[in-house]
C-alpha cells in the first residue's frame, strides 16, 4: 500500500521554480537579441540619414567675385576665374571628380573636367589653383580656397552666363552672372 504520509508537493513546487527560471532566462536572452538588433538597425538608419544629408546638400560655395578676362576686348570674354571654398562641415572634396557646366544664350551647356595642367588652354577643362598659384590641385580640404580657371568661347558684352558646379558627392551649386556692358582686359562679371 501507499504510504499516506508521503507528500510530493515540495517536488512539484521545485519543478515549477526550475521551469519559471528557464522561462526568465530564455526571455532575457531573447530580449538581449531584440535590443541588439534594434541598436544595429538604429545605427544603420543614422548612417543612412547622414549620407543622405551629405549627398543632398552642396559641398562647395563661391568665395568672392567672378572675373572674366578678354584677350581681345572687341570679341568678348574668353577666360573665367573665380574662387570656391568648402561649406563648413565638409572635410574633403575630390576635384578630379568635379565638373563645371557652363552655358550662354549663344552656346549650349558645355561640361568642363578637371585637369592637372598648370594653365587651362582648352575650353573643355578647368584648373584649380590653391590660393591662385602653383599647379592644379586634385583635392580640397577644410579651410582651403581654390581658384578655378578655364577658357570659354568668347562671350560678348551684356550676356548672361550660367554656371553649375557639380562636385563628385553632394548637390550641384548653380549660379548666373552677366558680362559688363563694356569689355576690358579684366572684367568683374556681376
N, C-alpha and C positions, 0 to 999 in steps of 0.2 A: 503494500500500500504506500501511498504517498505520505510524505511527512507533511502534516498540516502546519508545522511551524516554519517551514522553509519559505522565505519571502524573496522573490526576484525583482521587486520594484526598484531596487538600487541599481541593478544592472541595466534596466530599461532606461533609467534616468541618465546613466553614464553613456549609453549608446546614443541617446538624444543629444547629449552635450557634444560628443565627438562629431556627430552629423552637423550640428549647428556651427561648430568651429570650422569644419570643412567648407560649409557654405560661405562663411565670413572670409576665409582665405581665398576661395575662388572669386568672390565678389571683389575683394581688394585687388587681386591680380587683374581681373577684367577692367576695373576702373582705372588702374595704372596704365593699361594698354590703351584705353579710350582717351585718357588725358594726354598720353604721349602722342597719339595720332592727332589730337586736337592742336597741341602745341606745334607739331610739324606742319600741319595744314595752315595754321595762322602765320608761321614764319614764311612759308611759300607764298601766301597771299600778300604779305607785306613786301616781299621782294618783287612780286609782280606789280604792285602799285608803284614802287619806286622806279622800276624800269619804265612803266607807262608814263609817269610824270617826266622822266628823263627824255623820253622819245617824243613827248607831245609839246615840250617847251623848247624854245630856241636856246642854243648854247653860245651864240655869238651876238655881239652888239656893235653898232657903228660908234666909233670914237672920233669926235671932231668932224671936220668938213670933208666934202668930196671935191677933188680938184681935177680939172681937165687941162691937159697940155696940148698945144697945137704946134706942129712943126711948120704948118703953113696956115696962117690965120684966115686967109681968104677961103680956104676949103672947109675948115672946121676942126673940132677937137678930135685928136686921134690917139690919145692916151689918157687913161683914167687912173687916179691914185686916191686911195682912202685907207684909213686905219680902222682895224677891228680889234676888239678885246673879248675876253670871255665874260659871260654873265656870272655874277657872284654865285658861288656854289658849284661851278663847273670846274672840275680838277684838270681836265685834259681834253684836247681835241686834235684829231689827226687831220692835218691839212692836205695830205695826199689823197684823202677820200672826199675832200670838199670840192664842190663845183660852184661856179658862179654863172648864172643865166642873165644875159643882157639882151635888151630889145629896145628898138625905137620905132616910130611910125614908118621909117624907110626900110628897115630890115627886121626880119622876124627874130624869134629867140635864137640866141647863139650860146652854146654851152662851153664854158672855159674850164679847163682842168689844170691842176697844179703842175708845175714843172720845177726842176731843181736847178735851172739855169740862173745866172747872176743878173740877167735882164730879160724882159719879155720882148721877143722880136716878132712873134706871130700873134694873130688875133684869135687863136684857139686855146691859149693857155694863159695862166697868170703866175706871178711870183709873189712870195710872201716874205718880206724882209723884216727881221726883228729890229725895231727902232729905226727902220728905213735904211739900214746899211747891211753889208755883208752879202752872204748867199741866201738863196731861198730856203726858208725853214720848213721842215716836214711836219712839225707839230707845234702846238701852243700849250703852255701850262698856265695855271692860275697866276695872274699878275702880268703876263706878257701882253704886249701890244705889237701887232704885226701890220706893216704897211703893205697893202695889196696893190700891185701894179699890173696893168695889162693894156695892150693895144686894141683898138677897135677901128672899124670902118669909120671914116671921117663923119662926124655929126655936126651939122650946121647950127647956126645960132637959133635961139628960141625953140629948141627941140626937147621934148620930154624923153628922158632915158629911164627905163625901168630895170632895176637890178633885183636879183634874188640870190641870196647866199644860201647854199644847200650844204650844211655840214654832213659828215658821214652818219652821225647819230643826232637825232633831235629834229625839231621842226625848222623849216626854212625861215629866212629873215628877208622879207621883201621891203624895198623902198624905191621911191622915184625921185628924180632930180631933173631940173630943166637947165639947159645951157643958157648962158647970158646972151643978151641982145647984141653985144659987141664982143667978138672973139679976139683975144690977145694970146701971146705965147703961153701964159699961165692964167688959168681961169678958176674962179670959185663957182662950182655948179650948185645952185640953190634949189 
